[in-house]
Protein backbone atom coordinates (compact mmCIF):
# COMPACT_ATOMS: atom_id res chain seq x y z
CA UNK A 1 0.00 0.00 0.00
CA UNK A 2 1.31 3.49 -0.84
CA UNK A 3 2.49 5.40 2.23
CA UNK A 4 -0.22 7.66 3.56
CA UNK A 5 -2.92 5.92 1.57
CA UNK A 6 -6.08 4.88 3.37
CA UNK A 7 -7.64 1.49 2.79
CA UNK A 8 -11.14 1.80 1.45
CA UNK A 9 -13.75 -0.63 2.72
CA UNK A 10 -16.32 -1.12 0.00
CA UNK A 11 -19.90 -1.78 1.10
CA UNK A 12 -21.05 -5.38 1.07
CA UNK A 13 -22.61 -6.38 -2.20
CA UNK A 14 -26.38 -6.01 -2.15
CA UNK A 15 -26.60 -9.03 -4.43
CA UNK A 16 -24.74 -11.06 -1.81
CA UNK A 17 -27.02 -9.89 0.97
CA UNK A 18 -30.14 -10.72 -0.98
CA UNK A 19 -28.73 -14.11 -2.01
CA UNK A 20 -28.12 -15.02 1.64
CA UNK A 21 -31.57 -13.80 2.62
CA UNK A 22 -33.08 -15.85 -0.21
CA UNK A 23 -31.30 -18.99 1.04
CA UNK A 24 -32.63 -18.37 4.54
CA UNK A 25 -36.16 -17.84 3.21
CA UNK A 26 -35.98 -21.01 1.12
CA UNK A 27 -34.87 -23.12 4.09
CA UNK A 28 -37.60 -21.71 6.34
CA UNK A 29 -40.18 -21.89 3.56
CA UNK A 30 -39.44 -25.56 2.92
CA UNK A 31 -40.42 -26.41 6.49
CA UNK A 32 -43.58 -24.29 6.36
CA UNK A 33 -44.58 -25.62 2.96
CA UNK A 34 -43.98 -29.22 4.01
CA UNK A 35 -46.32 -28.70 6.95
CA UNK A 36 -49.01 -27.14 4.76
CA UNK A 37 -48.78 -29.92 2.18
CA UNK A 38 -48.96 -32.61 4.87
CA UNK A 39 -52.20 -31.09 6.11
CA UNK A 40 -53.53 -30.75 2.57
CA UNK A 41 -52.88 -34.45 1.89
CA UNK A 42 -54.52 -35.48 5.17
CA UNK A 43 -57.59 -33.43 4.29
CA UNK A 44 -57.55 -34.87 0.78
CA UNK A 45 -57.83 -38.43 2.06
CA UNK A 46 -60.78 -37.45 4.25
CA UNK A 47 -62.50 -35.72 1.32
CA UNK A 48 -62.02 -38.76 -0.90
CA UNK A 49 -63.70 -40.93 1.72
CA UNK A 50 -66.58 -38.47 2.07
CA UNK A 51 -67.20 -37.95 -1.66
CA UNK A 52 -66.28 -40.27 -4.50
CA UNK A 53 -64.51 -39.15 -7.65
CA UNK A 54 -67.50 -40.44 -9.62
CA UNK A 55 -69.74 -38.01 -7.74
CA UNK A 56 -67.37 -35.13 -8.48
CA UNK A 57 -67.24 -36.06 -12.15
CA UNK A 58 -71.02 -36.02 -12.30
CA UNK A 59 -71.25 -32.63 -10.62
CA UNK A 60 -68.50 -31.22 -12.86
CA UNK A 61 -70.38 -32.43 -15.94
CA UNK A 62 -73.46 -30.51 -14.77
CA UNK A 63 -71.53 -27.32 -13.98
CA UNK A 64 -71.78 -24.27 -16.21
CA UNK A 65 -68.85 -24.07 -18.64
CA UNK A 66 -65.79 -22.31 -17.24
CA UNK A 67 -65.45 -18.62 -18.05
CA UNK A 68 -62.39 -17.56 -20.05
CA UNK A 69 -60.38 -14.95 -18.08
CA UNK A 70 -57.85 -14.23 -20.83
CA UNK A 71 -59.75 -11.48 -22.69
CA UNK A 72 -59.87 -9.42 -19.48
CA UNK A 73 -56.25 -10.25 -18.62
CA UNK A 74 -55.09 -9.19 -22.09
CA UNK A 75 -57.13 -5.98 -22.23
CA UNK A 76 -55.21 -2.67 -22.16
CA UNK A 77 -54.36 -1.40 -18.71
CA UNK A 78 -53.95 -3.29 -15.44
CA UNK A 79 -55.94 -6.46 -14.79
CA UNK A 80 -56.41 -7.31 -11.14
CA UNK A 81 -57.23 -10.64 -9.49
CA UNK A 82 -58.79 -9.60 -6.17
CA UNK A 83 -58.57 -12.09 -3.31
CA UNK A 84 -60.88 -13.42 -0.62
CA UNK A 85 -58.40 -14.44 2.06
CA UNK A 86 -58.97 -14.60 5.81
CA UNK A 87 -55.48 -15.46 7.04
CA UNK A 88 -52.03 -16.69 6.07
CA UNK A 89 -49.38 -18.85 7.79
CA UNK A 90 -47.14 -15.86 8.49
CA UNK A 91 -49.58 -13.01 9.12
CA UNK A 92 -52.21 -15.17 10.87
CA UNK A 93 -55.54 -13.26 10.83
CA UNK A 94 -55.95 -10.82 7.96
CA UNK A 95 -59.71 -10.20 7.89
CA UNK A 96 -62.83 -11.79 9.35
CA UNK A 97 -64.84 -11.86 6.06
CA UNK A 98 -68.19 -13.14 7.35
CA UNK A 99 -69.71 -12.73 3.87
CA UNK A 100 -67.21 -13.68 1.14
CA UNK A 101 -69.84 -13.30 -1.59
CA UNK A 102 -70.52 -9.67 -0.63
CA UNK A 103 -66.79 -8.90 -0.61
CA UNK A 104 -66.37 -10.55 -4.01
CA UNK A 105 -69.27 -8.52 -5.39
CA UNK A 106 -67.55 -5.32 -4.23
CA UNK A 107 -64.34 -6.44 -5.92
CA UNK A 108 -66.19 -7.14 -9.17
CA UNK A 109 -68.02 -3.80 -9.01
CA UNK A 110 -64.65 -2.12 -8.56
CA UNK A 111 -63.37 -3.61 -11.79
CA UNK A 112 -61.56 -6.80 -10.74
CA UNK A 113 -60.87 -9.05 -13.73
CA UNK A 114 -61.22 -12.18 -11.59
CA UNK A 115 -61.77 -13.20 -7.97
CA UNK A 116 -59.38 -15.50 -6.12
CA UNK A 117 -60.91 -17.57 -3.32
CA UNK A 118 -58.74 -19.37 -0.77
CA UNK A 119 -60.22 -22.78 -0.04
CA UNK A 120 -57.48 -24.27 2.19
CA UNK A 121 -58.88 -24.44 5.71
CA UNK A 122 -56.06 -25.18 8.15
CA UNK A 123 -53.67 -22.30 7.45
CA UNK A 124 -55.82 -19.92 5.38
CA UNK A 125 -59.30 -20.29 6.87
CA UNK A 126 -61.01 -20.90 3.54
CA UNK A 127 -63.48 -23.47 2.30
CA UNK A 128 -65.29 -24.77 -0.76
CA UNK A 129 -68.40 -23.13 0.71
CA UNK A 130 -66.66 -19.79 0.17
CA UNK A 131 -66.01 -20.75 -3.44
CA UNK A 132 -69.65 -21.76 -3.93
CA UNK A 133 -70.90 -18.49 -2.45
CA UNK A 134 -68.61 -16.32 -4.57
CA UNK A 135 -69.32 -18.26 -7.77
CA UNK A 136 -73.07 -17.80 -7.25
CA UNK A 137 -72.71 -14.04 -6.67
CA UNK A 138 -70.33 -12.69 -9.34
CA UNK A 139 -70.17 -12.84 -13.12
CA UNK A 140 -66.39 -12.54 -13.44
CA UNK A 141 -64.07 -15.59 -13.50
CA UNK A 142 -63.32 -17.20 -10.15
CA UNK A 143 -60.01 -18.81 -9.19
CA UNK A 144 -59.77 -21.67 -6.73
CA UNK A 145 -56.60 -20.83 -4.81
CA UNK A 146 -55.40 -23.91 -3.00
CA UNK A 147 -52.66 -26.52 -3.06
CA UNK A 148 -53.78 -28.72 -5.94
CA UNK A 149 -51.57 -31.78 -5.58
CA UNK A 150 -53.92 -34.42 -6.96
CA UNK A 151 -56.37 -34.68 -9.90
CA UNK A 152 -59.19 -35.13 -7.37
CA UNK A 153 -58.76 -31.53 -6.24
CA UNK A 154 -58.96 -30.29 -9.82
CA UNK A 155 -62.20 -32.21 -10.36
CA UNK A 156 -63.36 -30.71 -7.07
CA UNK A 157 -62.53 -27.19 -8.31
CA UNK A 158 -64.53 -27.64 -11.50
CA UNK A 159 -67.44 -29.29 -9.66
CA UNK A 160 -67.68 -26.16 -7.50
CA UNK A 161 -67.62 -23.82 -10.49
CA UNK A 162 -64.00 -22.63 -10.55
CA UNK A 163 -62.96 -20.98 -13.82
CA UNK A 164 -59.26 -20.95 -12.95
CA UNK A 165 -57.11 -23.31 -10.89
CA UNK A 166 -53.83 -22.51 -9.18
CA UNK A 167 -50.94 -24.89 -9.84
CA UNK A 168 -47.86 -24.21 -7.69
CA UNK A 169 -44.66 -25.46 -9.29
CA UNK A 170 -42.99 -25.79 -5.91
CA UNK A 171 -45.56 -28.34 -4.71
CA UNK A 172 -45.50 -30.54 -7.85
CA UNK A 173 -42.94 -32.60 -9.70
CA UNK A 174 -42.64 -32.23 -13.47
CA UNK A 175 -44.88 -35.20 -14.27
CA UNK A 176 -47.61 -34.01 -11.88
CA UNK A 177 -47.49 -30.50 -13.30
CA UNK A 178 -47.80 -31.78 -16.87
CA UNK A 179 -50.66 -34.15 -15.95
CA UNK A 180 -52.61 -31.45 -14.13
CA UNK A 181 -52.10 -29.03 -17.01
CA UNK A 182 -53.52 -31.64 -19.35
CA UNK A 183 -56.50 -32.23 -17.06
CA UNK A 184 -57.17 -28.47 -16.96
CA UNK A 185 -57.39 -28.50 -20.72
CA UNK A 186 -59.85 -31.41 -20.54
CA UNK A 187 -62.07 -29.96 -17.80
CA UNK A 188 -62.04 -26.30 -18.85
CA UNK A 189 -60.53 -24.20 -16.03
CA UNK A 190 -57.62 -21.98 -17.02
CA UNK A 191 -54.46 -23.06 -15.16
CA UNK A 192 -52.64 -20.28 -13.34
CA UNK A 193 -49.12 -21.62 -12.84
CA UNK A 194 -47.30 -20.01 -9.93
CA UNK A 195 -43.50 -19.93 -9.98
CA UNK A 196 -41.14 -19.08 -7.11
CA UNK A 197 -37.49 -18.14 -7.46
CA UNK A 198 -35.30 -18.46 -10.52
CA UNK A 199 -35.57 -22.17 -11.33
CA UNK A 200 -39.35 -22.61 -11.34
CA UNK A 201 -39.96 -20.70 -14.61
CA UNK A 202 -37.55 -23.08 -16.36
CA UNK A 203 -39.58 -26.01 -15.05
CA UNK A 204 -42.71 -24.38 -16.44
CA UNK A 205 -41.08 -24.08 -19.86
CA UNK A 206 -39.87 -27.68 -19.79
CA UNK A 207 -43.34 -28.97 -18.95
CA UNK A 208 -46.50 -28.56 -20.97
CA UNK A 209 -47.19 -25.39 -18.99
CA UNK A 210 -45.54 -23.33 -21.74
CA UNK A 211 -48.10 -24.61 -24.23
CA UNK A 212 -51.09 -23.62 -22.10
CA UNK A 213 -52.29 -20.33 -20.74
CA UNK A 214 -50.67 -18.35 -17.92
CA UNK A 215 -47.50 -18.60 -15.88
CA UNK A 216 -46.10 -15.92 -13.63
CA UNK A 217 -43.82 -15.31 -10.64
CA UNK A 218 -45.15 -14.91 -7.13
CA UNK A 219 -43.38 -11.98 -5.47
CA UNK A 220 -44.28 -13.20 -2.00
CA UNK A 221 -41.82 -15.58 -0.35
CA UNK A 222 -43.14 -19.12 -0.04
CA UNK A 223 -42.83 -19.22 3.73
CA UNK A 224 -42.25 -15.64 4.81
CA UNK A 225 -44.85 -14.07 2.47
CA UNK A 226 -42.47 -11.08 2.32
CA UNK A 227 -43.24 -9.21 -0.90
CA UNK A 228 -40.18 -8.84 -3.10
CA UNK A 229 -39.37 -6.15 -5.61
CA UNK A 230 -36.87 -5.70 -8.45
CA UNK A 231 -33.98 -5.20 -6.01
CA UNK A 232 -34.43 -8.79 -4.91
CA UNK A 233 -33.76 -9.91 -8.44
CA UNK A 234 -37.36 -11.03 -9.00
CA UNK A 235 -39.27 -9.46 -11.89
CA UNK A 236 -42.59 -7.73 -11.46
CA UNK A 237 -43.76 -8.58 -14.94
CA UNK A 238 -46.08 -11.55 -15.28
CA UNK A 239 -46.07 -13.38 -18.58
C-alpha positions as CSV (number, residue, x, y, z in Angstrom):
1,X,0.0,0.0,0.0
2,X,1.3,3.5,-0.8
3,X,2.5,5.4,2.2
4,X,-0.2,7.7,3.6
5,X,-2.9,5.9,1.6
6,X,-6.1,4.9,3.4
7,X,-7.6,1.5,2.8
8,X,-11.1,1.8,1.4
9,X,-13.8,-0.6,2.7
10,X,-16.3,-1.1,0.0
11,X,-19.9,-1.8,1.1
12,X,-21.1,-5.4,1.1
13,X,-22.6,-6.4,-2.2
14,X,-26.4,-6.0,-2.2
15,X,-26.6,-9.0,-4.4
16,X,-24.7,-11.1,-1.8
17,X,-27.0,-9.9,1.0
18,X,-30.1,-10.7,-1.0
19,X,-28.7,-14.1,-2.0
20,X,-28.1,-15.0,1.6
21,X,-31.6,-13.8,2.6
22,X,-33.1,-15.8,-0.2
23,X,-31.3,-19.0,1.0
24,X,-32.6,-18.4,4.5
25,X,-36.2,-17.8,3.2
26,X,-36.0,-21.0,1.1
27,X,-34.9,-23.1,4.1
28,X,-37.6,-21.7,6.3
29,X,-40.2,-21.9,3.6
30,X,-39.4,-25.6,2.9
31,X,-40.4,-26.4,6.5
32,X,-43.6,-24.3,6.4
33,X,-44.6,-25.6,3.0
34,X,-44.0,-29.2,4.0
35,X,-46.3,-28.7,7.0
36,X,-49.0,-27.1,4.8
37,X,-48.8,-29.9,2.2
38,X,-49.0,-32.6,4.9
39,X,-52.2,-31.1,6.1
40,X,-53.5,-30.8,2.6
41,X,-52.9,-34.4,1.9
42,X,-54.5,-35.5,5.2
43,X,-57.6,-33.4,4.3
44,X,-57.6,-34.9,0.8
45,X,-57.8,-38.4,2.1
46,X,-60.8,-37.4,4.3
47,X,-62.5,-35.7,1.3
48,X,-62.0,-38.8,-0.9
49,X,-63.7,-40.9,1.7
50,X,-66.6,-38.5,2.1
51,X,-67.2,-37.9,-1.7
52,X,-66.3,-40.3,-4.5
53,X,-64.5,-39.1,-7.6
54,X,-67.5,-40.4,-9.6
55,X,-69.7,-38.0,-7.7
56,X,-67.4,-35.1,-8.5
57,X,-67.2,-36.1,-12.1
58,X,-71.0,-36.0,-12.3
59,X,-71.2,-32.6,-10.6
60,X,-68.5,-31.2,-12.9
61,X,-70.4,-32.4,-15.9
62,X,-73.5,-30.5,-14.8
63,X,-71.5,-27.3,-14.0
64,X,-71.8,-24.3,-16.2
65,X,-68.8,-24.1,-18.6
66,X,-65.8,-22.3,-17.2
67,X,-65.4,-18.6,-18.0
68,X,-62.4,-17.6,-20.0
69,X,-60.4,-14.9,-18.1
70,X,-57.9,-14.2,-20.8
71,X,-59.7,-11.5,-22.7
72,X,-59.9,-9.4,-19.5
73,X,-56.3,-10.2,-18.6
74,X,-55.1,-9.2,-22.1
75,X,-57.1,-6.0,-22.2
76,X,-55.2,-2.7,-22.2
77,X,-54.4,-1.4,-18.7
78,X,-53.9,-3.3,-15.4
79,X,-55.9,-6.5,-14.8
80,X,-56.4,-7.3,-11.1
81,X,-57.2,-10.6,-9.5
82,X,-58.8,-9.6,-6.2
83,X,-58.6,-12.1,-3.3
84,X,-60.9,-13.4,-0.6
85,X,-58.4,-14.4,2.1
86,X,-59.0,-14.6,5.8
87,X,-55.5,-15.5,7.0
88,X,-52.0,-16.7,6.1
89,X,-49.4,-18.8,7.8
90,X,-47.1,-15.9,8.5
91,X,-49.6,-13.0,9.1
92,X,-52.2,-15.2,10.9
93,X,-55.5,-13.3,10.8
94,X,-56.0,-10.8,8.0
95,X,-59.7,-10.2,7.9
96,X,-62.8,-11.8,9.4
97,X,-64.8,-11.9,6.1
98,X,-68.2,-13.1,7.3
99,X,-69.7,-12.7,3.9
100,X,-67.2,-13.7,1.1
101,X,-69.8,-13.3,-1.6
102,X,-70.5,-9.7,-0.6
103,X,-66.8,-8.9,-0.6
104,X,-66.4,-10.5,-4.0
105,X,-69.3,-8.5,-5.4
106,X,-67.6,-5.3,-4.2
107,X,-64.3,-6.4,-5.9
108,X,-66.2,-7.1,-9.2
109,X,-68.0,-3.8,-9.0
110,X,-64.7,-2.1,-8.6
111,X,-63.4,-3.6,-11.8
112,X,-61.6,-6.8,-10.7
113,X,-60.9,-9.0,-13.7
114,X,-61.2,-12.2,-11.6
115,X,-61.8,-13.2,-8.0
116,X,-59.4,-15.5,-6.1
117,X,-60.9,-17.6,-3.3
118,X,-58.7,-19.4,-0.8
119,X,-60.2,-22.8,0.0
120,X,-57.5,-24.3,2.2
121,X,-58.9,-24.4,5.7
122,X,-56.1,-25.2,8.2
123,X,-53.7,-22.3,7.4
124,X,-55.8,-19.9,5.4
125,X,-59.3,-20.3,6.9
126,X,-61.0,-20.9,3.5
127,X,-63.5,-23.5,2.3
128,X,-65.3,-24.8,-0.8
129,X,-68.4,-23.1,0.7
130,X,-66.7,-19.8,0.2
131,X,-66.0,-20.7,-3.4
132,X,-69.6,-21.8,-3.9
133,X,-70.9,-18.5,-2.4
134,X,-68.6,-16.3,-4.6
135,X,-69.3,-18.3,-7.8
136,X,-73.1,-17.8,-7.2
137,X,-72.7,-14.0,-6.7
138,X,-70.3,-12.7,-9.3
139,X,-70.2,-12.8,-13.1
140,X,-66.4,-12.5,-13.4
141,X,-64.1,-15.6,-13.5
142,X,-63.3,-17.2,-10.1
143,X,-60.0,-18.8,-9.2
144,X,-59.8,-21.7,-6.7
145,X,-56.6,-20.8,-4.8
146,X,-55.4,-23.9,-3.0
147,X,-52.7,-26.5,-3.1
148,X,-53.8,-28.7,-5.9
149,X,-51.6,-31.8,-5.6
150,X,-53.9,-34.4,-7.0
151,X,-56.4,-34.7,-9.9
152,X,-59.2,-35.1,-7.4
153,X,-58.8,-31.5,-6.2
154,X,-59.0,-30.3,-9.8
155,X,-62.2,-32.2,-10.4
156,X,-63.4,-30.7,-7.1
157,X,-62.5,-27.2,-8.3
158,X,-64.5,-27.6,-11.5
159,X,-67.4,-29.3,-9.7
160,X,-67.7,-26.2,-7.5
161,X,-67.6,-23.8,-10.5
162,X,-64.0,-22.6,-10.5
163,X,-63.0,-21.0,-13.8
164,X,-59.3,-21.0,-12.9
165,X,-57.1,-23.3,-10.9
166,X,-53.8,-22.5,-9.2
167,X,-50.9,-24.9,-9.8
168,X,-47.9,-24.2,-7.7
169,X,-44.7,-25.5,-9.3
170,X,-43.0,-25.8,-5.9
171,X,-45.6,-28.3,-4.7
172,X,-45.5,-30.5,-7.8
173,X,-42.9,-32.6,-9.7
174,X,-42.6,-32.2,-13.5
175,X,-44.9,-35.2,-14.3
176,X,-47.6,-34.0,-11.9
177,X,-47.5,-30.5,-13.3
178,X,-47.8,-31.8,-16.9
179,X,-50.7,-34.1,-15.9
180,X,-52.6,-31.4,-14.1
181,X,-52.1,-29.0,-17.0
182,X,-53.5,-31.6,-19.4
183,X,-56.5,-32.2,-17.1
184,X,-57.2,-28.5,-17.0
185,X,-57.4,-28.5,-20.7
186,X,-59.9,-31.4,-20.5
187,X,-62.1,-30.0,-17.8
188,X,-62.0,-26.3,-18.8
189,X,-60.5,-24.2,-16.0
190,X,-57.6,-22.0,-17.0
191,X,-54.5,-23.1,-15.2
192,X,-52.6,-20.3,-13.3
193,X,-49.1,-21.6,-12.8
194,X,-47.3,-20.0,-9.9
195,X,-43.5,-19.9,-10.0
196,X,-41.1,-19.1,-7.1
197,X,-37.5,-18.1,-7.5
198,X,-35.3,-18.5,-10.5
199,X,-35.6,-22.2,-11.3
200,X,-39.4,-22.6,-11.3
201,X,-40.0,-20.7,-14.6
202,X,-37.6,-23.1,-16.4
203,X,-39.6,-26.0,-15.0
204,X,-42.7,-24.4,-16.4
205,X,-41.1,-24.1,-19.9
206,X,-39.9,-27.7,-19.8
207,X,-43.3,-29.0,-19.0
208,X,-46.5,-28.6,-21.0
209,X,-47.2,-25.4,-19.0
210,X,-45.5,-23.3,-21.7
211,X,-48.1,-24.6,-24.2
212,X,-51.1,-23.6,-22.1
213,X,-52.3,-20.3,-20.7
214,X,-50.7,-18.4,-17.9
215,X,-47.5,-18.6,-15.9
216,X,-46.1,-15.9,-13.6
217,X,-43.8,-15.3,-10.6
218,X,-45.2,-14.9,-7.1
219,X,-43.4,-12.0,-5.5
220,X,-44.3,-13.2,-2.0
221,X,-41.8,-15.6,-0.3
222,X,-43.1,-19.1,0.0
223,X,-42.8,-19.2,3.7
224,X,-42.3,-15.6,4.8
225,X,-44.8,-14.1,2.5
226,X,-42.5,-11.1,2.3
227,X,-43.2,-9.2,-0.9
228,X,-40.2,-8.8,-3.1
229,X,-39.4,-6.2,-5.6
230,X,-36.9,-5.7,-8.5
231,X,-34.0,-5.2,-6.0
232,X,-34.4,-8.8,-4.9
233,X,-33.8,-9.9,-8.4
234,X,-37.4,-11.0,-9.0
235,X,-39.3,-9.5,-11.9
236,X,-42.6,-7.7,-11.5
237,X,-43.8,-8.6,-14.9
238,X,-46.1,-11.6,-15.3
239,X,-46.1,-13.4,-18.6
